[in-house]
Amino acid sequence: MNGNVRYASSSRLKKGEKTVWEFLVGHKSDGTVLTIDPTGLTKHSVVFGATGSGKTVLCKAIIEEAAVQGVPVLAIDPKGDIGCLAIRSLDFRFRPFSDVEAKLLGRTPEEYATGLATEYRNKYAEEGHGDEDLEGFVKRTEVRIYTPRSSSGFPVSMSPRLAPPRDFVKMMAEEPSLALDLLELKASNILRLAGYGEESKVQHALITKILEEAWRSGHELTLETLIQEVSAPSFDKLGMLELDEAIGTRDRSELARRLNVLVTDAGAKAWFIGETPDFDKWFRKSQGRTPICVVDLRGIPSEIAKQVFVEYLLQELFYWLTRQEGTQALQYLLYFDEVHGYCPPVREPPSKKILMHLIHVSRAYGLGIIMATQNPSDVDYKVISNANFRFIGNLSTRQDIERVRTGLSLGSDAFQTISTLRTRQFYHQVFDQGESSIITPRWLMSYHRGPLEAKEVKMLTAGLPAPKTSVRALPLLVPEEALVREAEKKRIKRGFLGGTEERYLFQNTVYLPYLEFSYRYSAKKGLVSKQMVIQEGRSAVLALKEVDLGFQPELLELTSQVSEEELDPRSVVVGVDSTELLNQRLTELKGLLYDHDEKLETLAKQSEGNGEDDVTRKSLKEHMEYVAKQRSFRWKLFSDGLKLPSKIDLDTFEFLEGNLFYIPYYIIKLSRDRESRYLVWNRVGKEDETIADELMKNRKFRDLLETRRAAKLRSELVPTSNALQR
């Protein structure tokens, strides 16, 4: 881990015959560098130091190193110190963010920025860095600042996602302790949001039972359906007792009432502004840039609320980790600044249980955890003792030094060493190797200063694109070369536009969007009962047609093959469907059905008013039968696709949410003179005449495809044009 010469950031070091990448953290008092094997970080780290000790600089140095080497970072930032990682520049000029300090020092902004750039450049060079290190950090990383209960950065919602974990039934059979952990943590978080504490064991048991029943059946709950299940559970027993004996109607009603506040109260709704944490998005590299996700907690009004949010955030991280492949190599880094208060030695705040759980299990998923605090005496000793890397800086009190010495099982001479540390000096220990030294953190590549102001967070966030929506796509199972051959055969054999005289206008694979969505509707239970029951369901839609929805529920059978892919945006026909468009089409369907109903009512009145005129009445009757048949056809297309009962209240039908996934088609357009036609093959190499017909008949769909094709042609021509100019 140590070297005899200075290495640039993330230097390539030799260990026997194996080449590894190591993180440059700082240098020792003898001038040699301190590097860290990133795999060792999965055994976790603690950093202690009073305000001004250089603790945050040291932690930022590790974060910078990790991000440059492609390790995504989640940083929990209670004080707003970490967001400055987003302020970086190839020439170390940090205006306008340095203007705040310039004003405090009574210097002009430009003069101060120039001096700052010179200082950073010189210090950076002294550390042994090269330009490629700085360029790697500036160009290959991206800092995103997330702000719960605030719109200054990317807002984060705390809406609990109640979807079943992947392969939950299998997990219950093979890894029951993990499955039960997931249930227990999710139930605790829901009850915490509703204002319940750890003492609410019966309510906890009820929520756990509801979640387990739903997850075993693969059913995704929402807060609304959870409230309904609490009010009227679908099971009769809780454990060995009848339901009413285990938890009475009054307690269930109170629980339902508190949960209902989460979806009705304005103050509670403030927690649900923004997107829920989605680590598939947060940790995905966008255009080759590794993400550093900083969660700034300053918008949360109270300490207990911050603890509840941290509990929720870490739970979402844990759920996400359980869906990843196991590994002990460093894949992700969690940094928790000022961890005291979130994991105290005696109390049990909401955040403590999940944090301790992550500390114990995260190594198996390649997650390294770094925890920093200026108050070691306020942190549970189990956190301290579980860390393999220990960095102890200048501490304020004898009590803190003694707490660290005892918790880390340091020798008797450690007290004297720690008490004499200067600013930016740290006593460093690697527990499993028995190594220790005094080190100084390396110079940062980002601008280091105090907490960002809200307007500065807005400025940094405004320069970034919105978080990229994950694309789920099915693979093309037939090589494109085979489809090209099929297209040529078809062109020659069935060329009704003139056989071989037909020419290709374009031919390529296009990913057409499908929508997997959840919906809700009300239905009468039985023929007599007036009780309205809410039912949930899922289906899929090929949203191509102008009016009807064209549901194809068999597409659900393909979703197990869907994978996360970075699709070429030029191959994706966007705008064809979305939840909004589905709602528009549902409105169109309702309008059509209502028009049919009005026509039937009008025709019925006309028939009644025509007395003995049999010819007119017969004509009206035939017309009514035709209208009724048309209405039935429209309704059947809609209801059969969703497997709806025949009697539902269409006015209460609503789409709740939709998730796009894409299916590839090989599409060619042939033409001769002014005539044209399309040939289409699906992902398994079978000709799809439905899509081909749709392209001919549906102008909206055709225009979308043609526009996408034109954009692709322009992008292909630009490099050629530039080359000619050169």
ZAMARGU-4260 file (C-alpha; in steps of 0.2 Angstrom, whole numbers, plus 5000, padded with zeros to 4 digits):
<rodrens>
0) 5000/5000/5000 | 5015/5011/5002 | 5027/5018/4989 | 5044/5025/4989 | 5041/5038/4975
5) 5026/5050/4972 | 5013/5044/4960 | 5000/5053/4951 | 4982/5051/4955 | 4976/5033/4953
10) 4994/5027/4949 | 4996/5010/4941 | 5006/5000/4954 | 5014/4983/4952 | 5011/4970/4965
15) 5021/4954/4960 | 5014/4950/4943 | 4997/4958/4946 | 4994/4976/4941 | 4981/4986/4952
20) 4974/5003/4952 | 4976/5012/4969 | 4970/5028/4976 | 4982/5042/4980 | 4976/5049/4997
25) 4991/5059/5003 | 5008/5058/5009 | 5017/5053/5025 | 5028/5063/5036 | 5044/5056/5027
30) 5038/5062/5010 | 5032/5045/5003 | 5015/5043/4997 | 5000/5034/5005 | 4989/5025/4992
35) 4974/5014/4996 | 4970/4997/4987 | 4951/5001/4983 | 4946/4983/4987 | 4951/4987/5005
40) 4938/5000/5006 | 4924/4987/5007 | 4930/4984/5024 | 4925/5002/5028 | 4933/5018/5035
45) 4931/5031/5048 | 4938/5048/5048 | 4938/5058/5065 | 4943/5076/5066 | 4937/5093/5074
50) 4931/5107/5063 | 4946/5114/5053 | 4956/5098/5055 | 4956/5094/5036 | 4944/5080/5039
55) 4932/5085/5024 | 4947/5087/5013 | 4953/5070/5016 | 4936/5062/5013 | 4934/5072/4997
60) 4951/5066/4991 | 4945/5048/4992 | 4929/5052/4983 | 4938/5061/4969 | 4950/5046/4967
65) 4935/5034/4967 | 4925/5043/4954 | 4940/5046/4942 | 4942/5027/4943 | 4924/5024/4938
70) 4917/5020/4956 | 4900/5028/4958 | 4898/5038/4975 | 4883/5042/4986 | 4887/5056/4998
75) 4875/5060/5013 | 4878/5078/5017 | 4870/5085/5032 | 4879/5102/5032 | 4881/5106/5014
80) 4900/5104/5013 | 4901/5091/5000 | 4892/5099/4985 | 4908/5109/4982 | 4914/5094/4973
85) 4904/5100/4958 | 4915/5116/4957 | 4930/5111/4946 | 4939/5118/4932 | 4953/5113/4920
90) 4962/5130/4924 | 4957/5130/4942 | 4947/5146/4940 | 4932/5144/4951 | 4922/5160/4948
95) 4908/5165/4952 | 4909/5152/4967 | 4925/5160/4973 | 4917/5178/4974 | 4909/5174/4991
100) 4926/5172/4999 | 4934/5187/4989 | 4920/5198/4997 | 4924/5192/5014 | 4942/5195/5012
105) 4940/5212/5004 | 4947/5208/4988 | 4941/5210/4970 | 4933/5194/4963 | 4945/5193/4948
110) 4960/5196/4958 | 4955/5183/4971 | 4951/5170/4957 | 4968/5173/4949 | 4977/5170/4965
115) 4967/5155/4969 | 4970/5147/4952 | 4989/5150/4955 | 4989/5142/4972 | 4978/5127/4967
120) 4989/5124/4951 | 5006/5125/4961 | 4999/5114/4976 | 4992/5102/4964 | 5008/5100/4954
125) 5018/5098/4970 | 5008/5083/4974 | 5014/5074/4959 | 4998/5075/4948 | 4998/5077/4930
130) 4986/5086/4918 | 4978/5069/4914 | 4972/5067/4932 | 4963/5084/4932 | 4956/5081/4915
135) 4949/5064/4921 | 4940/5072/4936 | 4933/5086/4926 | 4928/5077/4910 | 4924/5060/4916
140) 4914/5063/4932 | 4898/5071/4936 | 4892/5078/4952 | 4873/5079/4955 | 4866/5087/4971
145) 4849/5080/4977 | 4839/5091/4989 | 4824/5082/4998 | 4811/5095/5002 | 4819/5108/4992
150) 4819/5113/4973 | 4837/5121/4974 | 4844/5104/4967 | 4836/5089/4960 | 4821/5086/4972
155) 4820/5069/4980 | 4803/5061/4985 | 4802/5050/5000 | 4787/5040/4993 | 4789/5022/4998
160) 4790/5010/4984 | 4781/4994/4988 | 4785/4984/4973 | 4791/4966/4977 | 4809/4963/4977
165) 4815/4952/4962 | 4812/4933/4965 | 4805/4936/4982 | 4797/4919/4983 | 4814/4911/4979
170) 4822/4922/4991 | 4810/4917/5005 | 4815/4899/5001 | 4833/4901/4999 | 4838/4916/5009
175) 4824/4919/5022 | 4834/4930/5033 | 4837/4942/5019 | 4819/4942/5014 | 4813/4945/5031
180) 4825/4959/5033 | 4818/4967/5018 | 4800/4965/5025 | 4805/4971/5042 | 4814/4987/5036
185) 4801/4992/5024 | 4787/4990/5037 | 4797/5000/5049 | 4800/5014/5037 | 4781/5015/5032
190) 4776/5016/5051 | 4789/5029/5054 | 4782/5040/5040 | 4765/5037/5049 | 4771/5043/5066
195) 4774/5026/5074 | 4789/5021/5084 | 4798/5005/5088 | 4785/5000/5102 | 4771/4998/5089
200) 4774/4979/5087 | 4756/4974/5082 | 4755/4987/5069 | 4772/4982/5062 | 4766/4964/5061
205) 4751/4969/5051 | 4760/4979/5039 | 4773/4965/5037 | 4759/4952/5034 | 4751/4963/5021
210) 4768/4966/5012 | 4772/4948/5012 | 4755/4942/5005 | 4757/4955/4991 | 4775/4951/4987
215) 4773/4932/4987 | 4759/4935/4974 | 4770/4947/4964 | 4758/4961/4967 | 4764/4979/4968
220) 4756/4989/4982 | 4754/5008/4982 | 4750/5019/4998 | 4732/5019/4993 | 4730/5000/4991
225) 4740/4998/5007 | 4727/5009/5016 | 4713/4999/5009 | 4722/4983/5015 | 4724/4990/5032
230) 4706/4994/5033 | 4700/4978/5027 | 4714/4965/5026 | 4712/4950/5014 | 4717/4938/5027
235) 4708/4932/5043 | 4722/4928/5055 | 4738/4937/5060 | 4750/4923/5067 | 4740/4911/5077
240) 4726/4923/5082 | 4711/4929/5073 | 4713/4946/5065 | 4702/4955/5077 | 4710/4947/5092
245) 4728/4952/5086 | 4724/4970/5081 | 4706/4977/5084 | 4696/4987/5072 | 4700/5003/5081
250) 4719/5001/5080 | 4717/4996/5061 | 4706/5012/5058 | 4719/5023/5067 | 4733/5016/5057
255) 4723/5018/5041 | 4719/5036/5046 | 4738/5040/5049 | 4743/5032/5032 | 4729/5042/5024
260) 4737/5058/5030 | 4752/5054/5019 | 4742/5056/5003 | 4731/5070/5009 | 4740/5082/5020
265) 4749/5096/5012 | 4764/5095/5024 | 4766/5077/5021 | 4765/5079/5002 | 4780/5090/5003
270) 4790/5074/5006 | 4784/5067/4990 | 4790/5080/4978 | 4802/5074/4965 | 4808/5057/4960
275) 4811/5043/4972 | 4829/5037/4973 | 4833/5026/4959 | 4850/5019/4960 | 4849/5011/4942
280) 4849/5030/4937 | 4859/5037/4951 | 4874/5025/4948 | 4873/5024/4929 | 4887/5032/4920
285) 4880/5044/4908 | 4891/5047/4892 | 4905/5039/4901 | 4904/5051/4916 | 4905/5043/4933
290) 4891/5050/4945 | 4895/5058/4962 | 4877/5059/4970 | 4877/5072/4984 | 4861/5071/4995
295) 4860/5088/5004 | 4849/5087/5019 | 4848/5105/5024 | 4831/5107/5017 | 4824/5095/5030
300) 4817/5105/5044 | 4821/5094/5060 | 4834/5082/5065 | 4822/5067/5068 | 4815/5071/5050
305) 4833/5070/5043 | 4835/5053/5052 | 4819/5046/5045 | 4824/5052/5027 | 4842/5044/5029
310) 4833/5028/5035 | 4822/5028/5019 | 4837/5032/5008 | 4848/5019/5015 | 4834/5006/5014
315) 4832/5010/4995 | 4851/5008/4993 | 4850/4991/5002 | 4835/4985/4991 | 4845/4990/4976
320) 4861/4981/4982 | 4851/4965/4984 | 4847/4965/4966 | 4865/4966/4961 | 4878/4953/4958
325) 4889/4948/4973 | 4907/4954/4974 | 4920/4960/4986 | 4929/4971/4974 | 4924/4990/4977
330) 4909/4994/4965 | 4901/5008/4975 | 4906/5020/4988 | 4894/5027/5002 | 4901/5043/5011
335) 4892/5049/5027 | 4898/5066/5033 | 4895/5070/5051 | 4888/5053/5055 | 4886/5057/5074
340) 4867/5059/5078 | 4862/5046/5065 | 4871/5031/5074 | 4873/5036/5093 | 4880/5024/5106
345) 4864/5023/5117 | 4848/5030/5107 | 4840/5021/5093 | 4835/5034/5080 | 4827/5028/5064
350) 4843/5029/5054 | 4854/5018/5066 | 4847/5001/5062 | 4848/5001/5043 | 4866/5010/5044
355) 4872/4996/5056 | 4864/4983/5044 | 4873/4990/5029 | 4890/4990/5038 | 4888/4972/5041
360) 4882/4966/5024 | 4888/4978/5011 | 4905/4971/5008 | 4896/4956/5000 | 4889/4968/4987
365) 4905/4978/4984 | 4899/4994/4994 | 4913/5003/5004 | 4907/5015/5018 | 4916/5030/5024
370) 4910/5038/5039 | 4916/5055/5046 | 4912/5064/5062 | 4920/5078/5073 | 4911/5070/5088
375) 4918/5052/5090 | 4910/5050/5108 | 4893/5052/5100 | 4895/5037/5088 | 4891/5019/5093
380) 4908/5010/5096 | 4902/4996/5084 | 4903/5008/5070 | 4921/5013/5075 | 4927/4995/5078
385) 4920/4988/5061 | 4931/5000/5051 | 4947/4993/5044 | 4954/5010/5038 | 4955/5023/5053
390) 4960/5041/5050 | 4961/5052/5066 | 4964/5070/5065 | 4965/5084/5078 | 4951/5081/5091
395) 4944/5095/5102 | 4942/5085/5119 | 4951/5072/5129 | 4935/5063/5130 | 4935/5061/5111
400) 4953/5055/5110 | 4950/5042/5124 | 4934/5036/5115 | 4944/5034/5099 | 4958/5025/5107
405) 4947/5013/5116 | 4935/5010/5102 | 4949/5006/5090 | 4960/4997/5103 | 4974/5008/5100
410) 4990/5007/5110 | 4994/5018/5125 | 5006/5029/5115 | 4992/5034/5103 | 4984/5046/5115
415) 5000/5057/5115 | 5002/5055/5096 | 4984/5061/5092 | 4984/5075/5105 | 4999/5083/5096
420) 4992/5082/5078 | 4992/5099/5068 | 4979/5104/5056 | 4979/5093/5040 | 4988/5079/5049
425) 4980/5062/5053 | 4985/5047/5062 | 4982/5033/5050 | 4979/5015/5054 | 4976/4999/5044
430) 4969/4987/5056 | 4970/4971/5047 | 4988/4974/5042 | 4994/4982/5058 | 5001/4997/5049
435) 5000/5015/5056 | 5008/5032/5051 | 5005/5051/5051 | 4999/5057/5034 | 4993/5073/5026
440) 4979/5073/5013 | 4983/5077/4995 | 4978/5093/4987 | 4960/5093/4980 | 4955/5095/4962
445) 4939/5103/4966 | 4936/5120/4975 | 4936/5118/4994 | 4926/5130/5003 | 4911/5132/5015
450) 4893/5126/5012 | 4885/5131/4996 | 4870/5143/4996 | 4854/5138/4988 | 4856/5149/4973
455) 4873/5141/4970 | 4866/5124/4971 | 4853/5130/4958 | 4867/5136/4947 | 4877/5120/4948
460) 4861/5109/4945 | 4855/5120/4930 | 4871/5115/4920 | 4866/5097/4921 | 4854/5087/4911
465) 4839/5079/4920 | 4843/5062/4927 | 4842/5050/4912 | 4827/5039/4911 | 4832/5021/4911
470) 4829/5012/4895 | 4823/4994/4896 | 4824/4985/4879 | 4822/4968/4872 | 4836/4960/4862
475) 4836/4958/4843 | 4837/4939/4842 | 4841/4938/4823 | 4857/4945/4816 | 4853/4961/4806
480) 4863/4953/4791 | 4849/4939/4790 | 4836/4952/4790 | 4844/4961/4776 | 4844/4945/4766
485) 4826/4942/4770 | 4822/4960/4764 | 4831/4958/4748 | 4821/4941/4744 | 4805/4950/4748
490) 4809/4965/4737 | 4813/4954/4722 | 4799/4941/4725 | 4784/4952/4730 | 4789/4969/4723
495) 4772/4975/4718 | 4780/4992/4715 | 4790/4985/4700 | 4801/4971/4707 | 4819/4975/4705
500) 4816/4993/4700 | 4811/4996/4718 | 4825/5005/4728 | 4828/5006/4746 | 4825/5023/4755
505) 4831/5016/4771 | 4834/5000/4781 | 4838/4999/4799 | 4833/4992/4816 | 4821/5003/4825
510) 4816/5001/4844 | 4798/5004/4845 | 4791/5009/4862 | 4779/4999/4873 | 4771/5004/4889
515) 4770/4993/4904 | 4758/5002/4916 | 4747/5000/4931 | 4729/5005/4932 | 4714/5007/4944
520) 4695/5006/4942 | 4680/5004/4953 | 4668/4989/4951 | 4652/4984/4959 | 4654/4968/4969
525) 4640/4956/4964 | 4624/4961/4956 | 4616/4969/4972 | 4629/4976/4983 | 4633/4995/4981
530) 4650/4993/4989 | 4664/4999/4978 | 4680/4989/4977 | 4697/4995/4970 | 4706/4982/4959
535) 4723/4983/4952 | 4730/4975/4937 | 4744/4977/4924 | 4745/4975/4905 | 4755/4982/4891
540) 4751/4992/4876 | 4757/4995/4858 | 4752/5013/4857 | 4752/5015/4838 | 4734/5018/4833
545) 4726/5035/4833 | 4710/5030/4843 | 4710/5012/4849 | 4723/5007/4862 | 4728/4990/4854
550) 4732/4981/4870 | 4743/4966/4869 | 4744/4958/4886 | 4755/4943/4879 | 4769/4956/4879
555) 4770/4953/4898 | 4778/4936/4894 | 4793/4945/4887 | 4797/4956/4901 | 4808/4944/4909
560) 4820/4946/4894 | 4820/4965/4896 | 4837/4972/4900 | 4845/4989/4904 | 4853/4995/4888
565) 4860/5011/4881 | 4851/5013/4865 | 4856/5024/4851 | 4843/5038/4853 | 4843/5039/4834
570) 4835/5022/4833 | 4821/5025/4845 | 4805/5032/4840 | 4800/5043/4854 | 4784/5052/4857
575) 4773/5037/4851 | 4767/5033/4869 | 4768/5039/4886 | 4756/5039/4901 | 4750/5056/4896
580) 4746/5049/4878 | 4737/5034/4885 | 4726/5046/4896 | 4722/5056/4880 | 4717/5040/4871
585) 4707/5034/4886 | 4698/5051/4885 | 4695/5048/4866 | 4688/5031/4870 | 4677/5037/4883
590) 4671/5051/4871 | 4667/5038/4857 | 4658/5027/4869 | 4648/5041/4876 | 4644/5047/4858
595) 4637/5029/4854 | 4627/5030/4870 | 4619/5046/4865 | 4616/5040/4848 | 4607/5024/4855
600) 4597/5035/4866 | 4592/5047/4852 | 4587/5032/4841 | 4577/5024/4855 | 4567/5040/4857
605) 4564/5041/4838 | 4558/5023/4837 | 4546/5026/4851 | 4539/5042/4843 | 4536/5033/4826
610) 4520/5024/4831 | 4514/5011/4818 | 4527/5016/4805 | 4535/4998/4804 | 4547/5003/4790
615) 4554/5017/4799 | 4555/5008/4815 | 4564/4993/4807 | 4577/5005/4799 | 4580/5013/4816
620) 4581/4996/4824 | 4594/4991/4812 | 4604/5007/4814 | 4603/5004/4833 | 4610/4987/4831
625) 4624/4994/4821 | 4628/5007/4833 | 4627/4995/4848 | 4639/4983/4838 | 4651/4997/4835
630) 4651/5002/4854 | 4653/4984/4859 | 4668/4982/4847 | 4676/4997/4854 | 4673/4992/4872
635) 4679/4974/4869 | 4695/4980/4862 | 4699/4989/4878 | 4692/4977/4891 | 4698/4961/4884
640) 4716/4968/4883 | 4715/4972/4901 | 4705/4957/4906 | 4692/4969/4914 | 4675/4963/4921
645) 4660/4967/4910 | 4653/4979/4922 | 4665/4993/4928 | 4662/5012/4929 | 4673/5019/4915
650) 4673/5036/4923 | 4683/5029/4938 | 4696/5021/4927 | 4713/5029/4928 | 4731/5025/4923
655) 4742/5026/4938 | 4760/5025/4931 | 4768/5018/4915 | 4786/5012/4911 | 4792/5011/4894
660) 4802/4997/4886 | 4807/4995/4869 | 4806/4981/4856 | 4817/4980/4840 | 4810/4979/4823
665) 4819/4979/4807 | 4811/4991/4795 | 4814/4995/4777 | 4806/5008/4766 | 4805/5004/4747
670) 4800/5016/4733 | 4798/5018/4715 | 4793/5035/4708 | 4780/5042/4720 | 4775/5026/4727
675) 4782/5018/4743 | 4779/5004/4755 | 4786/4997/4771 | 4793/4979/4775 | 4795/4975/4794
680) 4802/4960/4803 | 4801/4957/4822 | 4815/4953/4834 | 4813/4934/4830 | 4814/4936/4811
685) 4796/4935/4808 | 4788/4947/4796 | 4776/4959/4805 | 4762/4965/4793 | 4753/4974/4807
690) 4767/4986/4809 | 4769/4988/4791 | 4751/4991/4788 | 4751/5004/4803 | 4765/5013/4795
695) 4755/5015/4779 | 4739/5020/4787 | 4744/5030/4803 | 4752/5046/4797 | 4757/5051/4815
700) 4767/5035/4817 | 4774/5037/4800 | 4779/5055/4802 | 4788/5050/4819 | 4798/5037/4810
705) 4802/5048/4795 | 4808/5062/4806 | 4819/5050/4816 | 4826/5043/4800 | 4830/5061/4794
710) 4838/5066/4810 | 4849/5051/4809 | 4854/5055/4791 | 4859/5072/4796 | 4870/5066/4810
715) 4879/5054/4798 | 4881/5068/4785 | 4889/5081/4797 | 4906/5071/4800 | 4907/5069/4781
720) 4904/5087/4778 | 4917/5092/4791 | 4930/5081/4783 | 4927/5089/4766 | 4929/5106/4773
725) 4945/5101/4781
</rodrens>
